[in-house]
Amino acid sequence: MACLMTLRSTPYGLQAAKESLDVTLVLAAFEQSPGILFIDDGVLQLLPPSHLPSSYKHIGKILCALEMYDIHQLWVEQQSLEQFGLLATDLSQTVTVIDRSKVASLYTQYDQHLVF
């Protein structure tokens, strides 16, 4: 059963970003085929450590583990990138950029959805 994780939370000051990635890894460990959509403030989770305020712990190690868990379906909403003046090449992971108008179609490809 496939599950799409929609990550909207900023990585700064909240545990939601780390917890959502932990849930994603657990789903993958139980062969639930998770995919991840980074949207709104969630795109900031994909910035490399050098772009993070020094007082915050980076979740980069968890992001690097995604490949080990065979999580390869990573999407970023185009308008969210534009909101922060980012390009897909600025991110720490290889992602597929998706337009906001295609997000509903992406949801239909999954049996379950979790939003963080």
QUIMOVEN-V877437 format. One record per pair of residues at least 4 apart in sequence whose C-alpha atoms are under 8 Angstrom apart, sorted by the first residue. I is the first residue (numbers start at 1). J is the second residue. If there is no record, write none. Layout:
# QUIMOVEN-V877437
i: <I;I>
j: <J;J>
This chain:
# QUIMOVEN-V877437
i: <1;1;1;1;1;2;2;2;2;2;2;2;3;3;3;3;3;3;3;3;3;4;4;4;4;4;4;4;4;4;4;5;5;5;5;5;5;5;5;5;5;6;6;6;6;6;6;6;6;7;7;7;7;7;7;7;7;7;7;8;8;8;8;8;8;8;8;9;9;9;9;9;9;9;10;10;10;10;10;10;10;11;11;11;11;11;11;11;11;11;12;13;15;16;16;17;17;17;17;18;18;18;19;20;20;21;21;21;22;22;23;24;24;25;25;25;26;27;27;27;27;28;28;28;28;28;28;29;33;34;34;35;35;35;35;35;36;36;36;37;37;37;37;38;38;38;38;38;38;39;39;39;39;40;40;41;41;42;43;43;43;43;45;46;46;46;46;46;47;47;47;47;47;48;48;48;48;48;49;49;52;52;59;60;60;61;62;63;64;64;65;66;66;66;67;67;73;73;74;74;74;75;75;75;75;76;76;76;76;76;76;77;77;77;77;77;77;78;78;78;78;78;79;79;79;80;81;81;81;81;82;82;86;87;88;88;88;89;98;98;99;102;103;104;105;106;107>
j: <32;33;110;111;112;32;33;34;35;110;111;112;32;33;34;35;110;111;112;113;114;34;35;36;37;107;110;111;112;113;114;20;24;34;35;36;37;113;114;115;116;36;37;38;39;113;114;115;116;17;20;36;37;38;39;42;43;115;116;38;39;40;41;42;43;115;116;14;16;17;40;41;42;116;14;17;41;42;43;44;45;15;16;17;18;42;44;45;58;59;56;56;19;20;116;21;42;45;116;22;59;62;23;24;116;25;62;63;26;62;27;28;34;29;66;69;30;31;32;33;34;32;33;34;69;70;71;69;71;71;73;71;72;73;74;75;73;74;75;74;75;76;77;42;43;74;75;76;77;43;76;77;80;77;80;45;80;46;47;76;80;81;59;60;63;91;92;93;51;52;90;91;92;52;60;90;91;92;58;60;56;58;63;64;92;65;66;93;68;93;69;70;71;72;71;72;95;96;94;95;96;95;96;97;98;80;81;95;96;97;98;81;97;98;99;100;103;82;97;98;99;100;83;99;100;84;85;86;87;88;86;87;90;91;94;95;97;94;102;103;103;106;107;108;109;110;113>
